[in-house]
Amino acid sequence: MTQDDIILMADASGLSFYGMGKDREKFIYYLDAFASLVSKHEREACETAVEDIARKYQQQHHPSAETIADECAAAIRARGNT
């Protein structure tokens, strides 16, 4: 997610109204930091959901489904490195 994307979402939510004053740069800095935390939390939630699915299929001895779920979890983790 780029800083422009974050600002567009803040605009869409009405949040950017609060950052229109003289401290615009400070507002954008903290908005970016907040967006990073939200993104990290969402990635972790997705990873957990996929890992839960992998565990379910592993218990049912479906190795191909487990491999797919593991690959999905790895792809979600990789998004955090971009």
Backbone as a chain_set.jsonl record, in Angstrom:
{"seq": "MTQDDIILMADASGLSFYGMGKDREKFIYYLDAFASLVSKHEREACETAVEDIARKYQQQHHPSAETIADECAAAIRARGNT", "coords": {"N": [[0.857, -1.167, 0.0], [0.664, 2.112, -0.933], [1.741, 5.445, 0.104], [0.1, 7.324, -1.112], [-2.186, 5.757, -1.59], [-2.987, 5.331, 1.051], [-3.595, 7.946, 1.844], [-5.705, 8.474, 0.092], [-7.595, 6.642, 1.078], [-7.935, 7.7, 3.625], [-9.08, 10.125, 2.905], [-11.478, 9.152, 1.79], [-12.69, 8.108, 4.052], [-13.12, 10.319, 5.546], [-11.309, 10.998, 7.411], [-9.049, 12.473, 6.709], [-9.753, 15.082, 6.948], [-9.063, 15.89, 9.477], [-6.37, 16.25, 9.27], [-5.724, 18.55, 7.914], [-4.553, 20.879, 8.739], [-1.781, 22.952, 9.826], [0.074, 21.056, 10.549], [0.307, 19.05, 8.61], [2.246, 17.291, 7.462], [3.105, 15.883, 9.722], [0.693, 14.659, 10.417], [0.355, 12.975, 8.173], [2.569, 11.328, 8.51], [1.916, 9.951, 10.931], [-0.477, 8.813, 10.129], [0.41, 7.076, 8.124], [1.975, 5.368, 9.701], [-0.047, 4.262, 11.302], [-1.566, 2.943, 9.328], [0.287, 1.012, 8.556], [0.432, -0.567, 10.855], [-2.209, -1.539, 10.938], [-2.262, -2.998, 8.548], [-0.321, -4.95, 9.109], [-1.538, -6.3, 11.248], [-3.797, -7.324, 9.916], [-2.596, -9.013, 8.007], [-1.455, -10.899, 9.76], [-3.794, -11.992, 10.87], [-4.892, -13.179, 8.596], [-2.877, -15.058, 8.017], [-3.116, -16.705, 10.283], [-5.722, -17.707, 9.904], [-5.368, -19.188, 7.53], [-3.43, -21.012, 8.377], [-4.928, -22.373, 10.301], [-6.745, -23.66, 8.633], [-4.959, -25.284, 7.254], [-4.108, -26.95, 9.358], [-6.521, -28.254, 9.928], [-6.953, -29.774, 7.57], [-4.643, -31.273, 7.653], [-5.081, -32.865, 9.877], [-7.055, -34.406, 8.848], [-5.691, -35.821, 7.042], [-5.114, -34.892, 4.377], [-2.838, -34.329, 2.339], [-2.261, -32.715, 0.055], [-3.975, -30.531, 0.245], [-3.014, -29.397, 2.569], [-0.507, -28.539, 1.725], [-1.226, -26.587, -0.135], [-2.518, -24.744, 1.563], [-0.346, -24.053, 3.194], [1.286, -22.808, 1.286], [-0.343, -20.626, 0.687], [-0.318, -19.257, 3.154], [2.408, -18.61, 3.235], [2.544, -16.885, 1.048], [0.976, -14.753, 1.956], [2.546, -13.906, 4.113], [4.783, -13.054, 2.7], [3.854, -10.755, 1.481], [4.104, -8.899, 3.455], [6.697, -8.175, 3.303], [7.107, -6.44, 1.286]], "CA": [[0.0, 0.0, 0.0], [1.486, 3.32, -1.018], [1.272, 6.579, 0.906], [-1.034, 7.895, -1.843], [-3.345, 4.901, -1.303], [-3.395, 5.603, 2.433], [-4.229, 9.269, 1.862], [-7.013, 8.339, -0.578], [-8.507, 5.98, 2.011], [-8.236, 8.68, 4.68], [-10.048, 11.045, 2.293], [-12.763, 8.452, 1.64], [-13.284, 7.897, 5.368], [-13.319, 11.605, 6.21], [-10.243, 11.188, 8.389], [-8.059, 13.465, 6.282], [-10.237, 16.386, 7.41], [-8.342, 16.231, 10.708], [-4.974, 16.51, 8.976], [-5.632, 19.635, 6.947], [-3.929, 22.06, 9.343], [-0.372, 23.25, 9.598], [0.875, 19.865, 10.825], [-0.075, 18.047, 7.597], [3.312, 16.288, 7.345], [3.031, 15.069, 10.942], [-0.523, 13.859, 10.269], [0.614, 11.926, 7.188], [3.51, 10.404, 9.142], [1.186, 9.092, 11.866], [-1.451, 8.058, 9.34], [1.172, 6.008, 7.496], [2.323, 4.427, 10.773], [-1.279, 3.565, 11.663], [-1.898, 2.031, 8.228], [1.232, -0.101, 8.623], [-0.007, -1.436, 11.957], [-3.444, -2.205, 10.523], [-1.884, -3.988, 7.536], [0.374, -6.05, 9.794], [-2.547, -7.041, 12.001], [-4.637, -8.051, 8.959], [-1.783, -10.122, 7.477], [-1.357, -11.923, 10.802], [-5.097, -12.645, 10.962], [-5.004, -14.045, 7.414], [-1.958, -16.175, 8.228], [-3.717, -17.596, 11.275], [-6.86, -18.389, 9.274], [-4.857, -20.178, 6.586], [-2.786, -22.062, 9.163], [-6.008, -23.173, 10.887], [-7.244, -24.518, 7.558], [-3.924, -26.296, 7.018], [-4.188, -27.906, 10.471], [-7.753, -29.043, 9.754], [-6.73, -30.764, 6.52], [-3.582, -32.16, 8.091], [-5.709, -33.83, 10.775], [-7.863, -35.3, 8.011], [-4.724, -36.484, 6.165], [-5.197, -34.411, 3.008], [-1.553, -33.63, 2.195], [-2.218, -31.679, -0.988], [-4.663, -29.36, 0.79], [-2.097, -28.792, 3.535], [0.522, -27.857, 0.943], [-1.844, -25.383, -0.687], [-2.715, -23.802, 2.668], [0.982, -23.557, 3.58], [1.711, -21.872, 0.256], [-1.14, -19.41, 0.879], [0.224, -18.558, 4.328], [3.698, -18.041, 2.84], [2.28, -15.746, 0.161], [0.502, -13.657, 2.804], [3.712, -13.409, 4.835], [5.66, -12.376, 1.739], [3.309, -9.416, 1.223], [4.597, -8.021, 4.501], [8.095, -7.836, 3.009], [7.184, -5.558, 0.113]], "C": [[0.91, 1.239, 0.0], [0.923, 4.415, -0.117], [0.084, 7.254, 0.221], [-2.309, 7.092, -1.605], [-3.897, 5.194, 0.091], [-4.122, 6.94, 2.516], [-5.599, 9.215, 1.198], [-8.036, 7.66, 0.341], [-8.887, 6.915, 3.157], [-9.25, 9.692, 4.164], [-11.43, 10.406, 2.239], [-13.474, 8.268, 2.979], [-13.615, 9.204, 6.089], [-12.23, 11.925, 7.206], [-9.276, 12.287, 7.988], [-8.471, 14.885, 6.661], [-9.435, 16.849, 8.618], [-6.881, 16.564, 10.454], [-4.76, 17.66, 8.02], [-4.906, 20.871, 7.486], [-2.452, 22.178, 9.027], [0.53, 22.039, 9.815], [0.55, 18.722, 9.861], [0.971, 16.936, 7.488], [3.297, 15.333, 8.544], [1.82, 14.133, 10.869], [-0.27, 12.69, 9.313], [1.579, 10.887, 7.756], [2.76, 9.427, 10.066], [0.111, 8.269, 11.159], [-0.774, 6.868, 8.672], [1.547, 4.939, 8.529], [1.105, 3.607, 11.193], [-1.64, 2.545, 10.589], [-0.973, 0.817, 8.231], [0.839, -1.085, 9.72], [-1.268, -2.21, 11.588], [-3.126, -3.301, 9.512], [-1.216, -5.201, 8.174], [-0.621, -6.926, 10.549], [-3.404, -7.89, 11.045], [-3.874, -9.22, 8.344], [-1.696, -11.251, 8.489], [-2.669, -12.678, 10.964], [-5.301, -13.599, 9.781], [-4.108, -15.267, 7.555], [-2.556, -17.189, 9.188], [-4.88, -18.375, 10.672], [-6.384, -19.486, 8.333], [-4.184, -21.328, 7.339], [-3.823, -22.953, 9.845], [-6.587, -24.134, 9.855], [-6.237, -25.64, 7.289], [-3.976, -27.377, 8.096], [-5.398, -28.818, 10.32], [-7.529, -30.141, 8.709], [-5.623, -31.74, 6.886], [-4.157, -33.245, 8.998], [-6.547, -34.833, 10.002], [-7.001, -36.032, 6.972], [-4.949, -36.175, 4.69], [-3.913, -33.631, 2.714], [-1.541, -32.543, 1.128], [-2.902, -30.404, -0.498], [-3.768, -28.638, 1.791], [-1.019, -27.991, 2.805], [-0.019, -26.556, 0.373], [-2.027, -24.337, 0.402], [-1.384, -23.223, 3.126], [1.504, -22.549, 2.566], [0.941, -20.553, 0.355], [-0.601, -18.597, 2.052], [1.56, -17.907, 3.988], [3.521, -16.83, 1.938], [1.801, -14.525, 0.948], [1.68, -13.058, 3.572], [4.625, -12.591, 3.923], [5.16, -10.963, 1.429], [3.777, -8.42, 2.276], [6.026, -7.56, 4.255], [8.226, -6.905, 1.816], [6.969, -4.121, 0.508]], "O": [[1.804, 1.374, 0.836], [-0.208, 4.331, 0.36], [-0.84, 7.708, 0.896], [-3.386, 7.665, -1.439], [-5.109, 5.291, 0.287], [-5.15, 7.05, 3.185], [-6.549, 9.834, 1.679], [-9.201, 8.055, 0.378], [-10.033, 6.917, 3.605], [-10.17, 10.079, 4.885], [-12.428, 11.032, 2.595], [-14.704, 8.271, 3.042], [-14.302, 9.202, 7.11], [-12.221, 13.009, 7.79], [-8.732, 12.97, 8.856], [-7.636, 15.788, 6.691], [-9.157, 18.038, 8.773], [-6.214, 17.107, 11.335], [-3.715, 17.739, 7.375], [-4.675, 21.819, 6.734], [-1.949, 21.575, 8.079], [1.65, 22.011, 9.304], [0.523, 17.559, 10.261], [0.614, 15.759, 7.427], [3.459, 14.123, 8.387], [1.915, 12.957, 11.22], [-0.636, 11.552, 9.607], [1.418, 9.692, 7.506], [2.958, 8.215, 9.98], [-0.172, 7.142, 11.564], [-1.327, 5.768, 8.657], [1.444, 3.744, 8.254], [1.211, 2.4, 11.413], [-1.983, 1.406, 10.907], [-1.413, -0.294, 7.935], [0.91, -2.299, 9.526], [-1.383, -3.398, 11.889], [-3.657, -4.408, 9.606], [-1.514, -6.341, 7.819], [-0.547, -8.153, 10.49], [-3.698, -9.048, 11.342], [-4.435, -10.303, 8.176], [-1.843, -12.421, 8.135], [-2.655, -13.891, 11.174], [-5.823, -14.7, 9.953], [-4.526, -16.385, 7.251], [-2.508, -18.393, 8.937], [-5.007, -19.577, 10.905], [-6.931, -20.589, 8.335], [-4.355, -22.491, 6.974], [-3.618, -24.161, 9.955], [-6.885, -25.286, 10.17], [-6.616, -26.799, 7.118], [-3.898, -28.569, 7.796], [-5.304, -30.022, 10.56], [-7.876, -31.3, 8.937], [-5.655, -32.901, 6.478], [-3.767, -34.409, 8.902], [-6.73, -35.969, 10.438], [-7.519, -36.768, 6.132], [-4.973, -37.079, 3.854], [-3.897, -32.405, 2.827], [-0.858, -31.534, 1.299], [-2.442, -29.305, -0.806], [-3.765, -27.409, 1.853], [-0.664, -26.89, 3.227], [0.666, -25.533, 0.4], [-1.722, -23.164, 0.187], [-1.296, -22.03, 3.417], [2.102, -21.542, 2.946], [1.51, -19.484, 0.132], [-0.447, -17.381, 1.946], [1.822, -16.778, 4.403], [4.266, -15.856, 2.051], [2.181, -13.396, 0.638], [1.798, -11.837, 3.671], [5.169, -11.565, 4.33], [5.961, -10.073, 1.145], [3.838, -7.22, 2.009], [6.509, -6.65, 4.928], [9.339, -6.611, 1.379], [6.999, -3.235, -0.346]]}, "num_chains": 1, "name": "protein.A"}
